[in-house]
């Protein structure tokens, strides 16, 4: 009966810390100490407080606690999109690790708009997040704002020459170069590049072409640009373009495994054999690359290591330790499978 009266009385208002204290038979200060650090309160008292929190439906004000300790316990993660994203594995691993360490993760979708990215960075800084992890380029007008803040800023998936904060990634220029060497070593001579319309993908493409010309073993590469995020429909259009070429390309290099899968589907629907009639390569080593038939030759970037490096930086920053280097190169590797 008492529980019913309590719920009725509180139905029209937000439960407070005092409600929890009254229910548990302790002071509000004791409840506050328990919520901030349960280990400093006696076990029996903690159980009463825990039960009281559940009974009254109290939700602690995490922001207020964060302001008191100069830590928000929040980390903002910014990615362009979720659909067929190269970053999904990295984001999942980081989110699991950050949550396990006691941080709350705010996910922001930037799209391809620099203005949207800047707005989300400003919003994160205004909430005094402990760290911002970004997978996209940063506009020059935000650089000073980020550097003036005390927030740890980490760019992943790339290694800019002058990182705004920290950078954890790999050289896209080196990736393009090594792809050209791999294709030449496999005996292919007529490459076709399906490139996403973004800075990093263009860098890989330009580096590939530069190295291909230096090798001098094949024809000038053809190619096409596709929008971000890439979709199966883009692969259909790209395949129609390469089919019109005479002679037809003997290998297609795609900016993602999803595009590569789409090219393989289109090629097989047209009666072509992969890789005998047309070889196909992807990028990112997504789970689908190893599960397709044929399995997809691709470029792997160690998402587990990126997540570990991010966590190490967040911990060191939170402990006030110096971070000697502002970039970490995790490298990449080409995984040769059935499709090329």
Wavefront OBJ file of the C-alpha trace (Angstrom):
o trace
v 0.000 0.000 0.000
v 2.862 2.374 0.873
v 4.493 1.712 -2.521
v 1.249 2.562 -4.284
v 0.930 5.850 -2.380
v 4.581 6.673 -3.161
v 4.081 6.080 -6.873
v 0.865 8.080 -6.924
v 2.446 11.018 -5.111
v 5.436 11.066 -7.439
v 3.601 10.421 -10.705
v 3.371 14.123 -11.530
v 6.980 15.079 -10.697
v 10.544 13.955 -11.279
v 11.957 11.900 -8.366
v 14.749 13.639 -6.462
v 17.806 12.678 -4.453
v 15.876 13.531 -1.294
v 13.172 11.011 -2.245
v 15.803 8.295 -2.457
v 17.358 9.340 0.860
v 13.985 9.331 2.626
v 13.096 5.936 1.232
v 16.494 4.422 2.174
v 16.578 6.059 5.616
v 19.887 7.838 5.025
v 21.060 11.377 4.342
v 21.079 12.905 0.861
v 24.867 13.244 1.160
v 25.172 9.484 1.688
v 23.078 8.815 -1.408
v 25.252 11.211 -3.405
v 28.455 9.539 -2.202
v 27.078 6.129 -3.093
v 26.075 7.212 -6.618
v 29.527 8.700 -7.257
v 31.487 5.823 -5.694
v 29.510 2.831 -4.366
v 32.595 1.281 -2.717
v 32.845 3.974 -0.036
v 29.394 3.142 1.411
v 28.724 0.110 3.633
v 27.333 -2.839 1.685
v 24.026 -3.023 3.572
v 23.504 0.737 3.184
v 24.329 0.495 -0.504
v 21.701 -2.222 -0.972
v 19.046 -0.020 0.659
v 19.992 2.921 -1.540
v 20.032 0.733 -4.664
v 16.536 -0.565 -3.842
v 15.303 2.965 -3.122
v 16.620 4.265 -6.453
v 14.715 1.513 -8.237
v 11.521 1.996 -6.234
v 11.210 5.745 -6.709
v 12.522 5.704 -10.299
v 15.340 8.148 -9.653
v 17.767 8.910 -12.517
v 21.039 10.519 -11.371
v 22.111 13.772 -13.012
v 25.324 12.537 -14.621
v 26.160 15.987 -15.994
v 26.013 17.577 -12.550
v 28.295 14.889 -11.149
v 30.660 15.353 -14.046
v 30.871 19.089 -13.515
v 31.732 18.549 -9.865
v 34.593 16.239 -10.777
v 35.664 18.109 -13.953
v 34.803 14.950 -15.935
v 31.594 14.395 -17.863
v 32.164 10.661 -18.362
v 30.943 11.220 -21.893
v 32.741 10.602 -25.177
v 31.436 11.882 -28.510
v 31.976 9.665 -31.566
v 31.404 11.303 -34.960
v 30.983 9.266 -38.161
v 29.580 10.214 -41.585
v 26.877 7.528 -41.770
v 25.877 4.087 -40.508
v 24.731 2.441 -43.728
v 27.431 0.213 -45.261
v 30.050 2.145 -43.299
v 33.758 1.281 -43.264
v 33.810 2.412 -39.631
v 31.157 0.091 -38.151
v 33.606 -2.444 -36.694
v 35.775 0.273 -35.159
v 32.767 2.086 -33.670
v 31.346 -1.114 -32.172
v 34.651 -2.055 -30.551
v 35.264 1.454 -29.192
v 31.715 1.721 -27.858
v 32.000 -1.598 -26.030
v 35.344 -0.653 -24.473
v 34.303 2.887 -23.555
v 31.056 1.673 -21.972
v 32.907 -0.992 -19.997
v 35.258 1.690 -18.669
v 32.351 3.766 -17.346
v 31.984 6.287 -20.175
v 28.778 7.091 -21.996
v 29.039 7.319 -25.784
v 27.293 10.030 -27.793
v 27.057 9.081 -31.472
v 26.824 11.888 -34.023
v 26.182 11.442 -37.754
v 27.983 14.151 -39.698
v 27.059 13.160 -43.245
v 29.436 14.748 -45.736
v 28.766 18.316 -44.614
v 31.664 20.207 -42.965
v 29.095 22.546 -41.418
v 27.281 19.626 -39.805
v 30.581 18.270 -38.489
v 31.431 21.662 -36.971
v 27.985 21.919 -35.344
v 28.381 18.508 -33.712
v 31.876 19.338 -32.475
v 30.586 22.586 -30.947
v 27.708 20.704 -29.289
v 30.118 18.129 -27.842
v 32.488 20.804 -26.539
v 29.568 22.679 -24.976
v 28.682 19.520 -23.032
v 32.285 19.290 -21.797
v 32.775 15.758 -23.087
v 36.007 14.057 -22.055
v 36.936 13.176 -25.626
v 35.783 13.572 -29.216
v 36.581 10.775 -31.660
v 36.101 11.798 -35.281
v 36.361 9.798 -38.506
v 36.152 12.824 -40.777
v 38.252 15.854 -41.731
v 38.023 18.991 -39.588
v 37.389 22.458 -40.976
v 40.059 25.091 -40.380
v 37.596 27.299 -38.513
v 37.213 24.599 -35.823
v 40.907 23.918 -35.323
v 41.604 26.777 -32.891
v 38.380 26.096 -30.996
v 39.343 22.453 -30.452
v 42.908 23.260 -29.443
v 41.768 25.865 -26.908
v 39.486 23.353 -25.229
v 40.701 20.769 -22.735
v 38.896 18.024 -24.591
v 40.930 15.165 -26.041
v 40.372 15.172 -29.805
v 41.202 12.003 -31.762
v 41.008 11.595 -35.536
v 40.841 7.964 -36.620
v 41.346 6.273 -40.005
v 43.826 8.861 -41.252
v 47.215 10.424 -40.499
v 47.130 14.153 -41.314
v 50.487 15.919 -41.364
v 49.435 18.253 -38.541
v 46.724 16.582 -36.435
v 44.364 18.897 -34.571
v 44.754 16.656 -31.539
v 45.721 13.011 -31.863
v 45.539 10.849 -34.997
v 45.247 7.065 -35.178
v 45.184 5.638 -38.670
v 47.213 4.764 -41.735
v 48.600 6.340 -44.892
v 46.032 6.344 -47.679
v 48.776 7.341 -50.075
v 50.762 4.234 -49.148
v 47.630 2.103 -49.509
v 47.079 3.342 -53.072
v 50.716 2.700 -53.934
v 50.696 -0.850 -52.539
v 47.446 -1.668 -54.341
v 49.048 -0.690 -57.658
v 52.021 -2.926 -56.935
v 49.762 -5.814 -55.914
v 47.629 -5.550 -59.071
v 50.737 -5.460 -61.273
v 52.266 -8.450 -59.458
v 49.107 -10.471 -60.169
v 49.463 -9.840 -63.873
v 46.517 -7.508 -64.362
v 46.971 -4.762 -66.948
v 43.655 -2.906 -67.311
v 42.487 -1.624 -63.902
v 39.188 0.173 -63.332
v 38.818 2.245 -60.148
v 35.448 2.751 -58.422
v 36.191 5.598 -56.024
v 33.966 7.212 -53.404
v 33.708 10.980 -53.759
v 35.748 11.785 -50.646
v 39.202 13.120 -49.833
v 40.757 9.917 -48.508
v 39.422 7.750 -51.343
v 40.669 10.273 -53.904
v 44.089 10.227 -52.249
v 44.265 6.438 -52.622
v 43.129 6.700 -56.240
v 45.678 9.379 -57.143
v 48.461 7.431 -55.452
v 47.436 4.268 -57.309
v 47.526 6.047 -60.667
v 50.885 7.649 -59.886
v 52.435 4.314 -58.961
v 50.779 2.507 -61.883
v 52.296 4.986 -64.297
v 55.684 4.594 -62.634
v 55.502 0.812 -62.994
v 54.607 1.216 -66.659
v 53.278 -2.310 -67.156
v 49.723 -1.628 -68.251
v 47.187 0.734 -69.769
v 46.118 4.049 -68.261
v 43.564 3.233 -65.512
v 39.912 4.050 -66.128
v 37.449 4.741 -63.348
v 34.353 6.415 -61.977
v 33.289 8.345 -58.876
v 30.356 7.327 -56.673
v 28.537 9.272 -53.985
v 28.953 8.736 -50.236
v 27.551 6.521 -48.772
v 28.087 3.984 -51.535
v 25.239 1.609 -52.406
v 24.617 -1.432 -54.588
v 23.051 0.857 -57.186
v 26.407 2.586 -57.582
v 28.024 -0.763 -58.374
v 25.403 -1.407 -61.067
v 26.183 1.914 -62.744
v 29.931 1.386 -62.448
v 29.663 -2.074 -63.976
v 27.639 -0.707 -66.891
v 30.403 1.866 -67.495
v 33.249 -0.627 -67.487
v 31.329 -3.009 -69.781
v 31.258 -0.312 -72.461
v 35.055 -0.095 -72.529
v 36.945 -1.927 -75.273
v 38.896 -3.826 -74.230
v 37.057 -4.386 -70.977
v 39.051 -3.984 -67.732
v 40.500 -7.133 -66.207
v 40.387 -5.933 -62.569
v 38.090 -3.573 -60.643
v 39.336 -1.844 -57.477
v 36.459 -0.672 -55.270
v 36.517 1.841 -52.444
v 34.637 -0.549 -50.138
v 33.793 -4.217 -49.807
v 30.117 -3.373 -50.316
v 30.867 -1.908 -53.738
v 33.007 -4.942 -54.527
v 30.136 -7.239 -53.605
v 27.844 -5.273 -55.900
v 30.309 -5.533 -58.806
v 30.601 -9.308 -58.281
v 26.811 -9.706 -58.304
v 26.522 -7.677 -61.512
v 29.380 -9.559 -63.192
v 27.931 -12.956 -62.406
v 24.470 -11.844 -63.518
v 26.058 -10.878 -66.857
v 27.558 -14.359 -67.214
v 31.126 -13.398 -66.278
v 33.335 -15.491 -64.021
v 35.110 -13.808 -61.108
v 38.117 -13.740 -61.170
v 38.777 -15.439 -64.541
v 36.867 -12.910 -66.661
v 36.985 -10.010 -64.210
v 38.895 -9.726 -60.935
v 37.405 -7.606 -58.134
v 38.993 -6.015 -55.056
v 37.389 -4.267 -52.095
v 38.556 -2.143 -49.173
v 38.010 -2.398 -45.423
v 37.870 -6.153 -44.801
v 34.274 -6.083 -43.601
v 32.751 -9.419 -42.459
v 31.056 -9.811 -45.838
v 34.451 -9.908 -47.598
v 35.294 -13.255 -46.043
v 31.759 -14.644 -46.295
v 31.021 -13.943 -49.969
v 31.548 -16.527 -52.682
v 33.973 -15.817 -54.143
v 35.618 -14.348 -51.058
v 36.770 -10.784 -51.674
v 40.384 -9.679 -51.920
v 40.554 -6.536 -49.794
v 42.615 -4.162 -47.646
v 42.464 -4.762 -43.915
v 42.907 -2.051 -41.287
v 43.227 -3.355 -37.731
v 40.058 -2.007 -36.091
v 40.871 -3.827 -32.834
v 44.161 -1.984 -32.532
v 42.555 1.361 -33.333
v 40.030 0.750 -30.542
v 42.818 -0.222 -28.121
v 44.881 2.851 -28.990
v 41.838 5.089 -28.542
v 41.152 3.597 -25.103
v 44.784 4.024 -24.070
v 44.707 7.701 -25.056
v 41.416 8.307 -23.231
v 42.798 6.693 -20.062
v 46.093 8.614 -20.195
v 44.320 11.899 -20.852
v 41.916 11.246 -17.975
v 44.839 10.537 -15.655
v 46.554 13.771 -16.677
v 49.527 11.968 -18.232
v 51.638 13.414 -21.035
v 51.144 11.909 -24.494
v 54.520 12.016 -26.286
v 53.331 11.476 -29.864
v 50.408 13.046 -31.716
v 49.959 10.277 -34.299
v 49.889 6.484 -34.290
v 50.284 4.536 -37.527
v 48.382 1.206 -37.297
v 49.270 0.275 -40.873
v 47.247 -1.918 -43.244
v 47.593 -5.168 -45.159
v 46.262 -6.524 -48.427
v 44.411 -9.817 -47.957
v 44.457 -11.924 -51.127
v 41.337 -14.051 -51.512
v 39.385 -15.670 -54.336
v 38.120 -12.591 -56.186
v 41.561 -11.394 -57.413
l 1 2 3 4 5 6 7 8 9 10 11 12 13 14 15 16 17 18 19 20 21 22 23 24 25 26 27 28 29 30 31 32 33 34 35 36 37 38 39 40 41 42 43 44 45 46 47 48 49 50 51 52 53 54 55 56 57 58 59 60 61 62 63 64 65 66 67 68 69 70 71 72 73 74 75 76 77 78 79 80 81 82 83 84 85 86 87 88 89 90 91 92 93 94 95 96 97 98 99 100 101 102 103 104 105 106 107 108 109 110 111 112 113 114 115 116 117 118 119 120 121 122 123 124 125 126 127 128 129 130 131 132 133 134 135 136 137 138 139 140 141 142 143 144 145 146 147 148 149 150 151 152 153 154 155 156 157 158 159 160 161 162 163 164 165 166 167 168 169 170 171 172 173 174 175 176 177 178 179 180 181 182 183 184 185 186 187 188 189 190 191 192 193 194 195 196 197 198 199 200 201 202 203 204 205 206 207 208 209 210 211 212 213 214 215 216 217 218 219 220 221 222 223 224 225 226 227 228 229 230 231 232 233 234 235 236 237 238 239 240 241 242 243 244 245 246 247 248 249 250 251 252 253 254 255 256 257 258 259 260 261 262 263 264 265 266 267 268 269 270 271 272 273 274 275 276 277 278 279 280 281 282 283 284 285 286 287 288 289 290 291 292 293 294 295 296 297 298 299 300 301 302 303 304 305 306 307 308 309 310 311 312 313 314 315 316 317 318 319 320 321 322 323 324 325 326 327 328 329 330 331 332 333 334 335 336 337 338 339 340
